[in-house]
Amino acid sequence: MMSCVNAEKCYKLQDIINESFSLLSGSGIDNPRLEAELIISYYTKLDRLRLLLDGEHKISESKREDIIGSVRRRCNREPIQYLLGEVAFYGHQFKVKKGVFIPRPESELLVEEGIKFASGSEGQKREGLNIVDLCTGSGVVGITLAKEIQNSRIYATDISPLSIEQSAGNARHLGVSDRIELFTGDLFEPLENRLPAGSVNLIVSNPPYIATADINSLPPEVRDHEPIAALDGGRDGLDLIRRIIEGSAEFLTDNGCLLLDVGQGQARMIKDYIGKSPVFKSLEFRYDYAGIERIAILHG
């Protein structure tokens, strides 16, 4: 942690905590104390317990300006994940920056279902799986599956070059670069000349699923800062979901599985859509912790 030196003006750490809390609280930020501590911890390199224990410690004016500058950005509803440059997901830290979709905790359910699929029936594990991760964003789902499923091979796509760049950095950081291939492009398009038909065991995706008319009603952290292309799912939110379901038929093996992160209230529409398709043998939903049908599980 940077301390005061020579004649530089100094500030007590506790005073900066209080100032940050006051600014965030006055701006209507939920959990202002927690967010103040997270921002200060990031800049001081102290964990939150140490912040409480070292309240009398003096830090420099320049460091205070960095902290308060970030606090004010948060007061303007810039997501804290962008301010800190990282997000926790399934026990790992992933880098994330402005212009790349911020992973949600609910998407950990995609990983759990992917691991369950790889476990097979009667505990007979499937290894050496070919897995496709569509709309990969910062790569959290595909990279985590690469770490959790032995000898798996991941093919991840995203229409955003910035997202693919971020995913590549996260794959290197978490040591799975040798088992993940990243492609810039629209859904399955980059894979058409790379993967044979019927060669994919598992397809996972957290696609844009918010109806266009609902975008303006989103919290400002989402609406004003995250990439709209990663949110907007068309008139009813299912534009990309339908395309993924249709495109999966070409790539999945006979006993393959498609896992989709879907929005609140969309389960019925997806059930009606699948009912008209002969491709998948079964459809079920995994509920999230709020009781929402969150993960669509489609078996080929």
N, C-alpha and C positions, 0 to 999 in steps of 0.2 A: 504494500500500500504506500502511495506517495505521501510523505509527511512534509511539514513545513521546514524550510531551510532559510537560514540567515534572516534577512529583514522582511521576508515575504509575509503577507497578511495570512493569519491562520484562523481556522474555524473548528469548533468542537464538532465531532461526528454526531453527537446527539442533537445539536442545534440544526444540523443539515437534515437529519432524519425528521425532526419536527417541522422544518420548513417544507420539506418535500411532501410530508403527510398533509399539511395544511393546504398546499396548492392542489393536490390530487383530490382531497376531500371536497374542497370548494368548487371543483369542476364536475362533481357528481360521479367520479370514478368509483366503481364497485371495489371493495377491498383495498382502500387507499393505503393502509398501513403495509399490507403485503407487497403491493406494487412499489411503494417507496423503498422498502427493504430490498426488493429484487434489483431495482435500478442501482441503488447505492452499493449493493454487494457486487454487482457487475463491475463498477468502476473502482472499487477499493480492493477487490479480490478477497474480501472477507466473507465467510458464510454468515447466515442471518443470526446465529447464536453469538458469534463474535461481535457483530454489530451492537448487540445489547450489552455485551461485557466491556467493550472498548469505547463506550460513549464519550469519555473524556479525551480520547485521542484527538490530536489536532491534524487537520489536513490542509492542503494548500488552497489558495484562492482559485488557481487555475483548475484544480480538480473539482472544487465546488461548482465552478461555472459549467464544467462538463456535466455534472450530475443534474444541476437545476435546468440546464438546457434540455436534457432528455426528459426531465419531469414535465417541463412545459410542452414538449412535443406530445407527451402522453396525455396531457390535459386537452390538447387539440385532437385527441382520439386516434393518434397514430398507434397501431397495435404494439403492445409491449414486446411481442416476439420480434418485430422488426427492429425495435430499439436495442434489444439484447443480442440480436443476430442468431438466435438459436431457439430450439423448442425441444422439450423432452417427449419421446414417443417410444413406448414399449421398452422402457429401461435404457434407452440410448439417447444421446444428444445429437440432434441434427441441426446443421446450419440452415438458416432461412433468411432471405433478404427481400426487400420491397420489389414487387413485380412477380413474386412467386407465391402461390397459394399457401396459406398457413395450415398445417395439419391439425385436425380436430381429434380429441381423445376418442371419440366414437369410432374412428377408423381403425383403432386397435382391434375392434371386433372382426374386421376383415382379416387381419393377421391371425387371430385366434381360429377363425373358420378355415383359413388356409392350412394352418398347422393340423387342424382336426382332419381335413381331407387327406393330408400327407400321412397321417397316422394309420389310415386305412381301416378296414373292418377287422375286428377281433385282434386289434393290436399289431397287425402286420403292416409295418411301415412301408410307405412308398418312397423310394429314393431315386435320385437322378431325374427328377421331374423337370419338364419344360414348363415354365410359368411366364405368362404375359401380364404385364402391369400397364394398363391404359390410363392416360391422364395422370401420369406419375407425379407431377408437381416436384416437390423436393426429394422424391424417391423413397419416402419413409416406408411405404407398404412393401414395395418390391425388395428394397435393401434388407428390411427386417426379415422377410421370408427367406432371403438368401442366407442370412445368418442362422435362421432357425431350422431350415430344412436341408439336411445334409445332401451334398452333391447336386443340389438343384441348379438350374440354369435360368436366369431371368432375362426377359426381353421387355424393355420398358420404353414407352413412347409418350410424347407430349408435343402439342402443337407449338409450344413456347420454347424457343432456343434458350432463353434465360433459365427456364425450369430444368432443361436437360443439362445445362452447365452446372446448376446447383446440385442436381442429382449425382453428377459425375464426381463432384467434390465430396459429397457425403459418402459415396461408395468407396472412394479412396480412404477417407478418414476412418471408416468402419471396416476396412479390410476385405471388401468383397468385389473389388474392381475386376478380378479375374473371372467372376461368375455372373456378371451383369453386362448386358449390351444395351446402350441407350440410343434412341433414334428420335430425331425431330420430325414430326409429321402428324397427320390427322388419323387418330385411332389406329386401325389395322394397316393403313396404307403403306407405312415404311416396312412392314413385315411380309408383304405379299410376295416378294421375290427372294425372301430370306428363309422362310419357314414353310416346309411342305404342308399340304393339306392333311388334317388329322394328326398333327404331331404335337399338339399342345395339351398338357394334362389339366392345367388350371389357368383360368383367366380371372384377374382381379381388377377392380376399378372403383375409384371414387370420382365419378364424373360430375360435371356441372348439372345440378338438378333443381335449381330455383327457377320458378316461373318468371318470365320477363317482367310481368306486371308487379311482381313482388320485390324486385330489386331495390326500388326506392324506399321501401319500408324496412330494410335491413338496418342494423346498428351502424352508426357512422364509421366505426372501426373497420367494418367489412365493406360497406357501400363505397366509402370514399378512399380506401387505401388498398384493398386487395384487387387483383386483376379481374375485371368483369368477365372475361372469357372463361375464367375458372369457376364462375358462379352461375351464369345465365344458361339455363337448360331449355330455352324456347317457351312457346306459348303456355304449355302445361308442365314444363320442367322435364319432359321425358324425351326430348329430341335425341340426345346422345345415348340415352339408355336404350331406346328402340334400335338405334344403329348398332350398338354394341351387341345386343341380343341377336340381331340378324347376322352380323359379321362373325360372331363366335362359331356359328355352325360349320364354317369352312375350316377352322383351325383346330377345334377340339377333337380329342380322341373319342371313341365310342362311349367310354365311361368317364369322360371329362366333366369338369365342374366350372361354372361361372359364378363369381361372387361380386355383387354390386352394392355399394353404399348408396342408399336412396333416401329421399326426403319424407318428412312427415305427411301422411295422408296419401302417399303414392302407391301403397301396397295394392289397393283394390284395382287401380288402373293397370298396374303391371300384371296382376292375376288375369284380368280380362284380356290383356294383350297376349300373354303366354297361352291362354286357352285356345287361341286361334292358330297357334304355331305347333307343328308336329316335331320340332327339333328337340325339345327338352322333355324328358320323361317325368320330371317332378319339379315343383317349386315350393319352397318353404321360406319362412322369414325368421331371422334372429332379432329379438327385441333388444333395444339398448337399455341403459339403466333408468331412463325416464319412461319406459314402457312403450316406446315407439318402435314400430316395425322398421328396423334400420338396415339390416343386411338381407338382400335377396339371394337365396341359394338355389341355383338352377343346376340340375344334374342332367347330363346328356345320356 
